[in-house]
Amino acid sequence: MLNRIRIGEIVNVHGVKGALKVLPLTDDPVRFCSLAEVDLVPRRGGTPVTYKVLSASVSGGTVLLRLSGIDNRNEAEKMRGMFLELPREKAVKLPEDSYFIGDLIGCDVADEAGEDLGRLTDVQSTGANDIYEITGADGRTMWLPAIADVIKSVDIESGRITVRLLPGLREVYDD
């Protein structure tokens, strides 16, 4: 389990005063409006730099964010592609049987008989339920609905997810 939570990605700038356009990596973008500070991390990794949040507003599927020290478009452009992260202790507390997507990605996935199905490589939110993308060692992709009938156990500490493949799910591959 990581000691940091990735909550967004800077995808563009907005206006001339240094506002950042952020793609939220959370199911509740309104949470950005209550942040006092956030850490920016370069795409290729590196040391996080903490910025004070001046303002945040949700606009469509993105968040417009103003950070202290980023006062013009040129400074904001340098931030494009960076990730926004928080120390885990500052993250929102999740309900039981809920997980941060960043904790799920990279977990090994096996069926109840112990057969390795691959690694969880992405989570898509559909509204009704999430869809887990599983990529096998052979490069093939399987999509599984994140529902109780399919996802039997999640062990973030060991990086392991156990699933029950309902009839027809094994055949849902990207060839």
C-alpha positions in Angstrom: 0.0 0.0 0.0 1.3 3.4 -1.0 1.7 6.1 1.6 0.4 8.7 -0.9 -2.9 9.0 -2.7 -3.0 10.3 -6.3 -6.1 12.5 -6.7 -5.7 14.2 -10.0 -3.7 15.0 -13.1 -3.0 18.5 -14.5 -4.2 18.3 -18.1 -4.3 21.9 -19.2 -4.3 25.5 -18.0 -7.2 27.9 -17.9 -6.9 31.6 -18.5 -3.9 33.9 -18.0 -3.7 34.0 -14.2 -2.3 30.5 -13.6 -5.4 28.4 -13.1 -4.8 24.7 -13.7 -7.3 22.3 -15.3 -7.3 19.1 -13.4 -8.7 15.7 -14.3 -9.9 14.3 -11.0 -8.9 10.7 -10.2 -11.6 10.5 -7.5 -15.3 9.7 -7.7 -16.1 13.0 -5.9 -14.4 16.0 -7.5 -16.1 18.3 -5.0 -13.5 17.1 -2.5 -11.0 19.4 -4.2 -12.9 22.4 -2.9 -12.0 21.6 0.7 -8.3 21.1 0.2 -6.0 23.5 2.0 -2.9 22.2 0.3 -1.8 19.6 -2.3 1.4 18.1 -3.5 2.5 18.2 -7.1 4.5 15.3 -8.4 6.2 15.2 -11.9 4.9 12.5 -14.2 8.2 10.6 -14.1 8.3 10.7 -10.3 10.4 12.8 -8.1 10.0 14.8 -4.9 6.6 16.2 -4.2 6.3 19.9 -3.9 3.5 21.2 -1.6 1.3 24.1 -2.7 -1.3 26.0 -0.8 -4.7 25.8 -2.5 -6.1 29.3 -3.2 -9.3 28.2 -4.9 -11.0 25.2 -6.5 -14.2 24.8 -8.5 -15.7 21.9 -10.4 -16.4 22.6 -14.1 -17.9 19.8 -16.1 -15.6 16.8 -15.7 -12.6 18.8 -14.5 -11.5 20.9 -11.6 -10.2 24.4 -12.0 -7.5 24.9 -9.4 -5.5 28.0 -8.3 -2.3 27.4 -6.3 -0.2 29.8 -4.4 2.9 30.8 -6.3 1.5 29.9 -9.7 0.4 33.3 -10.9 0.4 33.3 -14.7 -0.1 31.1 -17.7 3.6 30.5 -18.3 4.1 29.1 -14.8 0.9 27.0 -15.1 2.1 25.5 -18.4 5.2 24.1 -16.6 2.8 22.1 -14.3 1.0 20.3 -17.2 1.2 16.5 -16.9 2.0 16.6 -13.2 0.0 14.6 -10.7 -1.7 15.9 -7.6 -1.2 13.8 -4.5 -2.0 13.8 -0.8 -0.3 11.9 2.1 -2.5 8.9 2.9 -3.4 10.3 6.4 -5.0 13.4 4.7 -7.1 11.3 2.3 -10.8 10.9 2.7 -11.8 7.8 4.9 -13.4 5.2 2.7 -16.4 3.1 3.6 -15.8 -0.6 4.2 -15.1 -2.6 1.0 -14.2 0.5 -0.9 -10.7 1.1 -2.2 -8.6 3.8 -3.7 -8.1 3.0 -7.4 -4.3 3.6 -7.0 -4.2 0.8 -4.5 -6.1 -1.6 -6.8 -4.0 -1.0 -9.9 -1.1 -3.4 -10.0 -2.8 -6.1 -7.9 -2.5 -9.6 -9.1 -5.9 -11.2 -9.9 -6.7 -14.9 -9.6 -9.9 -17.0 -9.7 -11.1 -18.9 -6.7 -9.2 -22.0 -7.8 -6.0 -20.0 -7.7 -5.5 -19.7 -11.5 -3.6 -16.5 -12.3 -5.7 -14.2 -14.5 -3.3 -11.3 -14.7 -2.8 -7.9 -13.2 -5.4 -5.2 -12.6 -4.3 -2.4 -15.0 -7.2 0.0 -15.0 -10.5 0.8 -13.4 -13.4 2.4 -15.5 -16.3 4.0 -13.7 -19.6 3.3 -15.6 -22.1 4.7 -13.2 -23.7 1.4 -12.3 -20.5 -0.3 -11.1 -16.8 0.0 -11.9 -15.2 -2.3 -14.5 -11.8 -3.8 -13.7 -9.4 -4.2 -16.6 -7.2 -7.3 -16.1 -4.2 -7.8 -18.4 -2.9 -11.3 -18.6 0.7 -12.4 -19.0 -0.1 -13.1 -22.7 -1.1 -9.4 -23.1 -4.8 -10.2 -23.5 -7.3 -8.0 -21.6 -10.3 -9.2 -19.7 -12.9 -6.9 -18.2 -14.7 -7.8 -14.9 -17.6 -6.0 -13.3 -16.7 -4.8 -9.8 -19.7 -6.5 -8.2 -20.0 -8.7 -5.1 -20.8 -11.8 -7.2 -17.5 -11.4 -9.0 -15.0 -9.7 -6.7 -14.7 -12.2 -3.8 -11.8 -10.7 -1.8 -9.4 -7.8 -2.1 -6.2 -7.8 -0.1 -4.4 -4.5 -0.7 -1.6 -5.4 1.7 -0.6 -8.5 -0.3 -1.6 -7.0 -3.7 -4.1 -9.8 -4.4 -7.7 -9.9 -5.7 -9.7 -13.1 -5.8 -12.6 -13.3 -8.3 -15.3 -15.7 -9.3 -15.7 -15.9 -13.0 -19.4 -16.0 -13.8 -20.5 -17.9 -17.0 -19.3 -15.9 -20.0 -16.8 -13.7 -18.3 -13.8 -15.7 -19.2 -14.7 -15.2 -22.9 -14.8 -11.4 -22.6 -11.3 -10.7 -23.9 -9.8 -8.1 -26.2 -8.1 -10.2 -28.9 
